[in-house]
Amino acid sequence: MQFKYCFKKEWSQFSRTFRLLALVLIFFAMFLSYPALFGFAGSVLNQDFTESPSIEESAVVSLNTVKTSANDIMSEIDMDAMMDMYSDAGIMFGTTVVLTLPSCVLVAMLLFMSAAGGEQKKRAMIVPLSSGLKFKNYLIPKFIIYPLFAFAITFLSTVFAGVTCNIIFPNNHTPAVNMLVAALLAGIYVMFIVTVHLSLGLCTSRPGIMAAAIYVGSSVVQSLLQGFGITEYHPFAISSMISDMLMMPEYSFADNMMNIIVTIVISIAVCIVMFFLALGVLNAKKINNREEIKPEF
């Protein structure tokens, strides 16, 4: 009975406060913005270099007062390669996912701050917990609703971005398998970070500080692991995995399947550990006001 009402309470807090709607709109808007921006930039470059194939204007270098032809300057830039990049659906899709994931993580943590320790900070759970509410029934709905919805919305918005890139850009369309696996990994990564934020926020009752610490710390940890050459078999390697999968034509699922499976399993295992960490810390902090104080003599 407690679990049922806790689940209804969390769902009402998530849906009726427009957090669910905000999460959907923001995620889809962010995943759409980069393909639209890249498509606009590609069309501008294509129009400029088809209408003006030669440039006869010269640039004046103020220090040496030497006139340099603009064609000499532009010849140092491989415009064909740039145009190929802006017409490559795979490269644009991979760039979109890699650039958008950190923003998605930050938005999700900010929207879930109330659930991730905000109630403890406002002392809103003192009466329910003092009346017999068990921490297990209180925590399970949080670790079901928020991480799973973060995963689902990230997965759908990533697929939406992949389809949009295939429509906008004419070359190297992303296969459905690559698109779905990339969306799966992106969803797993956001779910992993959201679960860590929930756990640490509930343990410390400081969701805002934990959100900032996790956002900065995840980037630092990822850079350190890459610096030490540890680029596989951990959740922080998901961004590079997605980048390789979508941008490298010679990418092989057969060679990387073990890395993908182990990374997903480790991410889910860490999420489960985070739940038991929050449960253990909250139980350790609990003060039993009903316990009978026995005389010492």
N, C-alpha and C positions, 0 to 999 in steps of 0.2 A: 504493500500500500504506500509506504514512504517513497519507494522508487517511482511508482506511477505518478504521484503528485510532484515529485522533484523533476521528473521528465517533462510534465506539462508546464511546470514553472519555467524551466530553461527554454523550452520551445516558445512559450509566450514571450519571454524576455528577448529571444532572438528574432522572432518574426514580427511581433506587434510594435516593437520599437524601431522598425524599418532598418535594422542592421542587416538582415538578410537581403532586402532589396538594394541597399547601398553596396553590399559586397558584390552582388551580381552586376549592377550597373558599372561600378568602378572597374572591376576586373575586365569586363567585356570592352569598356571604353579604352583601357590601357592597352589591351591586346590588339585593338583595332587601330589605335593612333599611329603606331610605328609603321605598319604596312601602308597606311594612307600617306604618311610623311615620306616614306621611301619612294612610293609610287609617284608622288608629286615631284620629288627631286629628280627622279629618272626622266619624267616627261619634260621637265624644264631643260635638263642637259641635252636630251635628244633633240628638242626643238631648236636650241641655240646652235648646236653644231651641225644641224642639217641646213639651217637658214644662213649661217655664217661660217662656211668651211674654211675661209682664210681670214686672218686678222692682220691688217697692215699698220695698225697703230703701234707706236713705240712708247716705252716707259723710260722715264728719265731718272737715273740714279743720282740722288742729290749729293752724295759724298764725292763721287768721282766725276759727276756731270757727264756721264757716258750714256749715249742713247742705245738702248737695247731693243731689238725687235720683240714684239709680243709673241710672235711665232716661235722664236728661240726659247722663250720661257715656257710656252705651252708644250714644246717638243719634249721637254724633260718629263712631262706627265703622260703616262700611258692612258689616253682617253678611251681607247678601245677596251682596255681592261676595266676601266671605271664603268663604262656603259654596259659591259657584260655583267658586272656585279649587280647593277641596278635593274637588270632584267632577269636575274637568277632567283627563282622562287625559293629554292632551298636555302641559299645564303640569307635572303631577307627574312625567311621564317626563323632560321636559327638565331639571327641577330635579334629579332623581335622577342623571342622567348628568353634569351640570356639577359637582355636589357630590362625586361619587364618583371622577371621573377623577384628581384630584390624589392621593387616597389610593391608588388603584390603581398609579399611577406610583411612589410611594414604596415600596409593598409589593414591586413587581417589582424595583426596584433593590436593596432589602435582600436579597431571595432570590437575586439573581444576583451578589452581591458576590464569591463565590468564583471565578466565571468571569471577572468583570470586574477582574482584577488581583490577586485573592486568592492565586493560585498564585505569582505573582512575588513578592508580599510575603512568603510563607512559603518562598521559594526552592525550590519544588518542581519547577521546570522546568529547573534548571541541568543536571542529568545528561542528560535527553532532548535538550535543545538542543545540548549539547556533543557528543552522540553523532550529530549530523547531522540532527535534526528541523528541517524548514524552517518558518519562521514562517507562510508561506502555508497550509500544511497544518494548522498549529496554530490559525490564526485563522478560517478559513472555516467550520468546524463551529460555532464560537461565534456567528458572525454569521448563521448559518442557523437554528440550533435556538432560541436564546433570543428574538430579535425575532419570529420567525414564531409561536412558541407564545404569546408575549405578545399578538400581534395576534389570533390565533385565539380565545384564551380571553376577551379583551376583547370581541370581536365577539359571541361566543355569549352571554356574560353580559349584554351590552347588549340583545340581542334578548329574552333572558329577562326583563329588567326591563321592556321595552316591553309584552310580552305580559301580564305581571303587572299593570301599570298599566291596561291595557285591561280586565282581568278585575275589578279592584277598583273602579275609578272609572267611573261610568255615562255621563259626558258626554264629547264630543269625543275619541273614540277615535283613536289614532294610526294612519294608513294604513300598510300593509305597506311601501310604497316609502320613506316617510319614516323608518320604523323601521330598515330595512336600510341606508339611506344614513347615518343617524346612527351606527349600529353600525360601519359601515365607517370613518367619520371618527374615531370613538373608538379603534378598533383601530389606525389609522394613527398617531394621536397617541402612544399608549402604545408602539408599536413604535419610533417616532422617538426618544422619550426614552430607551428601553432601549438603543438602538443608540448614542446619544451617550454614555450612561453606560459601556457596554462599551468604546468607543474611548478615552475619557479615562481610565477606570480602568486599562486595559491600558497606556496610554502613561505613566502616572504611578506605577503600582503602589500607588495609594491609593484603593481603591474606596469606602471609607467617607466619606472627605473629598469625593470627587467626587459621591457620592450626595447629600450635604447641600448641596453647592454647586449642583448641577443643580436640586434641588428648590426651593431659594430663588431661584436665578437665573432659572428659567423663569417664576416669578410676577413677578419684577421686570421681566424683558424684556417680558412680556405687558402689564404696566401701562404701561411706557414707550411701547411701540408704540401702545397705545390712546390714550395721552396725545398722541402726535404725529399721531393720526388715521389710522394705518396699520392698518386692520382687515381687510385682505383679502390673499390670495395669500402666506400664510406659515403654518407649522405652529402657531404660537402663537395663531392666530385660530380654531382648530378649536372651542374651547369656545363662543365666541360664535356661530359658524356653527351648531352643534348647537342652541344655545338659540333662535336665530331660527327654525330649521327646525321645531322642535317646538312652540314657544310662540306663533308669529305665525300667525294664521289666513290672512292675505293673502300668506304666503310663496309664492314662485314658483320652481320649479326652472329654468324657462327663463331667468330673469333671473340666476340664481346658478350655473348649471352651469359656466361658465368658471372662476369662483372655486373651485368644488369640485375640478374637474379639475386646475387649476394647483397648488392647495395639495397635493393628493395627489402629483403629480409632483415638486414641490419637496421634499416630505418624503422620498420614496423616493430622490431624488438625493442629499440630505444624508446619508442612511443609507449609500449607496455611498461617498460621500466619506469618511465616518467610518471605514469599513473600510480604505481606502487610507491614511488618516492613521495608523491604528494600525500597519499593515504597514510604512509608511515609518519611523515612529519606532522600532519594535522592531528593524528592520534597521539603523538608524543606531546604535543602542545595542550591537549585537552585536559581541562581541570574538572574532576568529578566532584560537583557540589553536593551530590546525594550520598556520597560515601560516609558511612558511619565512622566517627572518630572514636576509636577504642581507647580506654584509659591506659596510660603507660605503666600503671602498677596495679 
